[in-house]
Amino acid sequence: MTAPAPRRCRACRREIRELAGVGWECECGVVVCTDADCFVEYFKHVAGGEGTRCLTCGLVT
């Protein structure tokens, strides 16, 4: 059995090996590292910071 491929930040392509390295993840599969610049490239805080919108698929969580 093979190990799953490591996840990578969609913005900077850095490998994310641990759950603590995930800054934000959307149901559509977009994942970014904890770097703030990577977050703003793919996500946006909405509703006064109460929600987060994925700029790829539009989902608000």
C-alpha positions as a Markdown table, in Angstrom:
| # | Residue | x | y | z |
|---|---|---|---|---|
| 1 | Met | 0.0 | 0.0 | 0.0 |
| 2 | Thr | 1.3 | 3.4 | -0.9 |
| 3 | Ala | 1.3 | 6.5 | 1.3 |
| 4 | Pro | -0.9 | 9.4 | 0.2 |
| 5 | Ala | 0.9 | 12.2 | -1.5 |
| 6 | Pro | 1.7 | 15.1 | 0.8 |
| 7 | Arg | -0.6 | 18.1 | 0.6 |
| 8 | Arg | 0.7 | 21.4 | -0.8 |
| 9 | Cys | -0.3 | 25.0 | -0.3 |
| 10 | Arg | -2.2 | 26.1 | -3.4 |
| 11 | Ala | -0.5 | 29.5 | -3.3 |
| 12 | Cys | 3.1 | 28.9 | -2.5 |
| 13 | Arg | 3.2 | 25.2 | -3.3 |
| 14 | Arg | 5.0 | 24.5 | 0.1 |
| 15 | Glu | 4.5 | 20.9 | 1.3 |
| 16 | Ile | 2.1 | 20.7 | 4.3 |
| 17 | Arg | 3.1 | 17.6 | 6.3 |
| 18 | Glu | 1.2 | 18.3 | 9.5 |
| 19 | Leu | -2.4 | 19.4 | 10.3 |
| 20 | Ala | -1.0 | 22.4 | 12.2 |
| 21 | Gly | 0.5 | 23.6 | 8.9 |
| 22 | Val | -2.9 | 24.1 | 7.3 |
| 23 | Gly | -4.0 | 27.7 | 7.4 |
| 24 | Trp | -7.4 | 27.1 | 5.9 |
| 25 | Glu | -9.1 | 24.5 | 3.8 |
| 26 | Cys | -12.3 | 24.5 | 1.7 |
| 27 | Glu | -14.6 | 21.7 | 0.8 |
| 28 | Cys | -13.7 | 22.2 | -2.8 |
| 29 | Gly | -10.1 | 21.0 | -2.1 |
| 30 | Val | -8.3 | 24.3 | -1.9 |
| 31 | Val | -5.8 | 24.3 | 1.0 |
| 32 | Val | -3.3 | 27.0 | 2.0 |
| 33 | Cys | -0.5 | 27.1 | 4.6 |
| 34 | Thr | -0.5 | 29.4 | 7.6 |
| 35 | Asp | 1.2 | 32.3 | 5.7 |
| 36 | Ala | -1.2 | 35.3 | 5.6 |
| 37 | Asp | -0.3 | 36.1 | 2.0 |
| 38 | Cys | -1.3 | 32.6 | 0.9 |
| 39 | Phe | -4.6 | 33.0 | 2.8 |
| 40 | Val | -5.6 | 36.3 | 1.1 |
| 41 | Glu | -4.8 | 34.8 | -2.3 |
| 42 | Tyr | -7.5 | 32.2 | -2.0 |
| 43 | Phe | -9.8 | 33.2 | 0.9 |
| 44 | Lys | -11.5 | 36.4 | 2.2 |
| 45 | His | -13.0 | 37.2 | 5.6 |
| 46 | Val | -16.6 | 38.3 | 5.2 |
| 47 | Ala | -19.5 | 39.4 | 7.5 |
| 48 | Gly | -17.1 | 41.4 | 9.7 |
| 49 | Gly | -14.8 | 38.5 | 10.2 |
| 50 | Glu | -17.7 | 36.0 | 11.1 |
| 51 | Gly | -17.2 | 34.0 | 7.9 |
| 52 | Thr | -14.6 | 33.0 | 5.4 |
| 53 | Arg | -15.3 | 32.9 | 1.6 |
| 54 | Cys | -13.4 | 30.7 | -0.7 |
| 55 | Leu | -12.4 | 32.8 | -3.7 |
| 56 | Thr | -12.3 | 29.6 | -5.9 |
| 57 | Cys | -15.8 | 28.2 | -5.4 |
| 58 | Gly | -17.6 | 31.0 | -3.4 |
| 59 | Leu | -18.4 | 28.8 | -0.4 |
| 60 | Val | -18.8 | 30.8 | 2.8 |
| 61 | Thr | -18.1 | 29.0 | 6.1 |
